[in-house]
Amino acid sequence: MDLLLDKETNDLLFINGEVKATIEPPEVTAQRLSIRLLTFRSEYGFDVNYGVPYWQRIFGTKIGKADVDLIYQQEILKEEAVKEIVSFSSTLSNRVYSCTFSVRLKTGQVTAPITITPTP
Protein backbone atom coordinates (compact mmCIF):
# COMPACT_ATOMS: atom_id res chain seq x y z
CA MET A 1 0.00 0.00 0.00
CA ASP A 2 1.28 3.45 -0.98
CA LEU A 3 -0.17 6.94 -0.86
CA LEU A 4 -2.08 7.61 -4.07
CA LEU A 5 -0.58 10.13 -6.48
CA ASP A 6 -2.46 12.05 -9.16
CA LYS A 7 -1.47 10.49 -12.50
CA GLU A 8 -1.28 13.86 -14.25
CA THR A 9 0.56 15.99 -11.68
CA ASN A 10 2.26 13.33 -9.50
CA ASP A 11 1.00 15.21 -6.42
CA LEU A 12 -0.68 13.50 -3.47
CA LEU A 13 -4.33 12.93 -4.23
CA PHE A 14 -6.80 14.32 -1.70
CA ILE A 15 -10.47 13.37 -1.98
CA ASN A 16 -12.86 15.18 0.39
CA GLY A 17 -9.87 16.29 2.45
CA GLU A 18 -8.49 12.77 2.90
CA VAL A 19 -5.33 11.26 1.49
CA LYS A 20 -6.11 8.07 -0.43
CA ALA A 21 -3.95 4.98 -0.78
CA THR A 22 -3.27 2.47 -3.51
CA ILE A 23 -4.11 -1.04 -2.41
CA GLU A 24 -4.16 -3.36 -5.42
CA PRO A 25 -0.70 -4.73 -6.34
CA PRO A 26 -0.90 -3.73 -10.05
CA GLU A 27 -1.75 -0.12 -9.11
CA VAL A 28 0.95 0.03 -6.42
CA THR A 29 3.57 -1.34 -8.82
CA ALA A 30 2.49 0.97 -11.67
CA GLN A 31 2.82 3.98 -9.38
CA ARG A 32 6.21 2.83 -8.10
CA LEU A 33 7.44 2.31 -11.66
CA SER A 34 6.27 5.79 -12.65
CA ILE A 35 8.14 7.27 -9.70
CA ARG A 36 11.29 5.25 -10.48
CA LEU A 37 11.31 6.11 -14.18
CA LEU A 38 10.69 9.82 -13.62
CA THR A 39 13.43 10.09 -10.97
CA PHE A 40 16.84 11.26 -12.13
CA ARG A 41 19.62 8.99 -10.81
CA SER A 42 21.34 10.49 -7.73
CA GLU A 43 18.34 12.83 -7.18
CA TYR A 44 17.01 10.68 -4.31
CA GLY A 45 19.34 11.32 -1.38
CA PHE A 46 18.72 8.03 0.43
CA ASP A 47 19.78 5.92 -2.58
CA VAL A 48 21.92 7.70 -5.17
CA ASN A 49 21.62 4.68 -7.51
CA TYR A 50 17.80 4.90 -7.65
CA GLY A 51 16.26 6.18 -10.88
CA VAL A 52 17.19 6.56 -14.52
CA PRO A 53 20.70 7.82 -15.43
CA TYR A 54 19.35 10.71 -17.49
CA TRP A 55 22.30 13.08 -16.98
CA GLN A 56 24.87 10.31 -16.80
CA ARG A 57 23.89 8.31 -19.93
CA ILE A 58 21.00 9.82 -21.87
CA PHE A 59 20.89 13.63 -22.04
CA GLY A 60 23.70 15.31 -23.93
CA THR A 61 25.07 12.08 -25.37
CA LYS A 62 24.71 10.48 -28.77
CA ILE A 63 22.74 7.47 -27.66
CA GLY A 64 20.37 5.52 -29.87
CA LYS A 65 16.74 4.76 -29.13
CA ALA A 66 17.49 1.04 -28.70
CA ASP A 67 20.03 1.88 -25.97
CA VAL A 68 17.53 4.16 -24.19
CA ASP A 69 14.94 1.36 -24.42
CA LEU A 70 17.40 -1.01 -22.78
CA ILE A 71 18.11 1.45 -19.95
CA TYR A 72 14.39 1.79 -19.26
CA GLN A 73 13.79 -1.96 -19.40
CA GLN A 74 16.63 -2.57 -16.94
CA GLU A 75 15.13 -0.01 -14.55
CA ILE A 76 11.67 -1.57 -14.86
CA LEU A 77 13.05 -4.98 -13.93
CA LYS A 78 14.69 -3.54 -10.79
CA GLU A 79 11.27 -3.01 -9.23
CA GLU A 80 10.85 -5.72 -6.61
CA ALA A 81 7.31 -6.85 -7.55
CA VAL A 82 8.04 -7.15 -11.30
CA LYS A 83 8.52 -10.61 -12.77
CA GLU A 84 8.72 -9.69 -16.47
CA ILE A 85 7.91 -7.06 -19.06
CA VAL A 86 4.83 -8.17 -20.99
CA SER A 87 4.80 -5.41 -23.61
CA PHE A 88 7.08 -2.47 -24.38
CA SER A 89 6.93 0.15 -27.12
CA SER A 90 8.60 3.50 -27.42
CA THR A 91 8.89 6.52 -29.66
CA LEU A 92 11.60 9.10 -30.19
CA SER A 93 10.40 12.12 -32.10
CA ASN A 94 11.89 15.63 -32.11
CA ARG A 95 14.20 14.58 -29.26
CA VAL A 96 11.25 13.58 -27.06
CA TYR A 97 11.27 9.99 -25.82
CA SER A 98 8.15 8.22 -24.61
CA CYS A 99 7.51 4.59 -23.69
CA THR A 100 4.44 2.54 -22.91
CA PHE A 101 4.67 -0.84 -21.23
CA SER A 102 2.92 -3.43 -19.10
CA VAL A 103 4.52 -5.80 -16.63
CA ARG A 104 3.60 -9.10 -15.04
CA LEU A 105 3.97 -9.12 -11.28
CA LYS A 106 5.38 -12.00 -9.28
CA THR A 107 1.76 -12.60 -8.19
CA GLY A 108 0.83 -13.25 -11.85
CA GLN A 109 -1.22 -10.07 -12.22
CA VAL A 110 -0.56 -7.74 -15.17
CA THR A 111 -0.57 -3.96 -14.93
CA ALA A 112 -2.57 -1.70 -17.18
CA PRO A 113 -0.39 0.08 -19.76
CA ILE A 114 1.96 2.62 -18.16
CA THR A 115 3.19 5.56 -20.23
CA ILE A 116 6.30 7.53 -19.31
CA THR A 117 7.45 10.73 -21.02
CA PRO A 118 10.34 12.27 -19.06
CA THR A 119 11.19 15.95 -19.28
CA PRO A 120 14.50 17.48 -18.24
C-alpha positions as CSV (number, residue, x, y, z in Angstrom):
1,M,0.0,0.0,0.0
2,D,1.3,3.5,-1.0
3,L,-0.2,6.9,-0.9
4,L,-2.1,7.6,-4.1
5,L,-0.6,10.1,-6.5
6,D,-2.5,12.1,-9.2
7,K,-1.5,10.5,-12.5
8,E,-1.3,13.9,-14.3
9,T,0.6,16.0,-11.7
10,N,2.3,13.3,-9.5
11,D,1.0,15.2,-6.4
12,L,-0.7,13.5,-3.5
13,L,-4.3,12.9,-4.2
14,F,-6.8,14.3,-1.7
15,I,-10.5,13.4,-2.0
16,N,-12.9,15.2,0.4
17,G,-9.9,16.3,2.5
18,E,-8.5,12.8,2.9
19,V,-5.3,11.3,1.5
20,K,-6.1,8.1,-0.4
21,A,-3.9,5.0,-0.8
22,T,-3.3,2.5,-3.5
23,I,-4.1,-1.0,-2.4
24,E,-4.2,-3.4,-5.4
25,P,-0.7,-4.7,-6.3
26,P,-0.9,-3.7,-10.1
27,E,-1.8,-0.1,-9.1
28,V,1.0,0.0,-6.4
29,T,3.6,-1.3,-8.8
30,A,2.5,1.0,-11.7
31,Q,2.8,4.0,-9.4
32,R,6.2,2.8,-8.1
33,L,7.4,2.3,-11.7
34,S,6.3,5.8,-12.7
35,I,8.1,7.3,-9.7
36,R,11.3,5.3,-10.5
37,L,11.3,6.1,-14.2
38,L,10.7,9.8,-13.6
39,T,13.4,10.1,-11.0
40,F,16.8,11.3,-12.1
41,R,19.6,9.0,-10.8
42,S,21.3,10.5,-7.7
43,E,18.3,12.8,-7.2
44,Y,17.0,10.7,-4.3
45,G,19.3,11.3,-1.4
46,F,18.7,8.0,0.4
47,D,19.8,5.9,-2.6
48,V,21.9,7.7,-5.2
49,N,21.6,4.7,-7.5
50,Y,17.8,4.9,-7.6
51,G,16.3,6.2,-10.9
52,V,17.2,6.6,-14.5
53,P,20.7,7.8,-15.4
54,Y,19.4,10.7,-17.5
55,W,22.3,13.1,-17.0
56,Q,24.9,10.3,-16.8
57,R,23.9,8.3,-19.9
58,I,21.0,9.8,-21.9
59,F,20.9,13.6,-22.0
60,G,23.7,15.3,-23.9
61,T,25.1,12.1,-25.4
62,K,24.7,10.5,-28.8
63,I,22.7,7.5,-27.7
64,G,20.4,5.5,-29.9
65,K,16.7,4.8,-29.1
66,A,17.5,1.0,-28.7
67,D,20.0,1.9,-26.0
68,V,17.5,4.2,-24.2
69,D,14.9,1.4,-24.4
70,L,17.4,-1.0,-22.8
71,I,18.1,1.5,-20.0
72,Y,14.4,1.8,-19.3
73,Q,13.8,-2.0,-19.4
74,Q,16.6,-2.6,-16.9
75,E,15.1,0.0,-14.6
76,I,11.7,-1.6,-14.9
77,L,13.0,-5.0,-13.9
78,K,14.7,-3.5,-10.8
79,E,11.3,-3.0,-9.2
80,E,10.8,-5.7,-6.6
81,A,7.3,-6.8,-7.6
82,V,8.0,-7.2,-11.3
83,K,8.5,-10.6,-12.8
84,E,8.7,-9.7,-16.5
85,I,7.9,-7.1,-19.1
86,V,4.8,-8.2,-21.0
87,S,4.8,-5.4,-23.6
88,F,7.1,-2.5,-24.4
89,S,6.9,0.1,-27.1
90,S,8.6,3.5,-27.4
91,T,8.9,6.5,-29.7
92,L,11.6,9.1,-30.2
93,S,10.4,12.1,-32.1
94,N,11.9,15.6,-32.1
95,R,14.2,14.6,-29.3
96,V,11.3,13.6,-27.1
97,Y,11.3,10.0,-25.8
98,S,8.2,8.2,-24.6
99,C,7.5,4.6,-23.7
100,T,4.4,2.5,-22.9
101,F,4.7,-0.8,-21.2
102,S,2.9,-3.4,-19.1
103,V,4.5,-5.8,-16.6
104,R,3.6,-9.1,-15.0
105,L,4.0,-9.1,-11.3
106,K,5.4,-12.0,-9.3
107,T,1.8,-12.6,-8.2
108,G,0.8,-13.2,-11.8
109,Q,-1.2,-10.1,-12.2
110,V,-0.6,-7.7,-15.2
111,T,-0.6,-4.0,-14.9
112,A,-2.6,-1.7,-17.2
113,P,-0.4,0.1,-19.8
114,I,2.0,2.6,-18.2
115,T,3.2,5.6,-20.2
116,I,6.3,7.5,-19.3
117,T,7.4,10.7,-21.0
118,P,10.3,12.3,-19.1
119,T,11.2,15.9,-19.3
120,P,14.5,17.5,-18.2
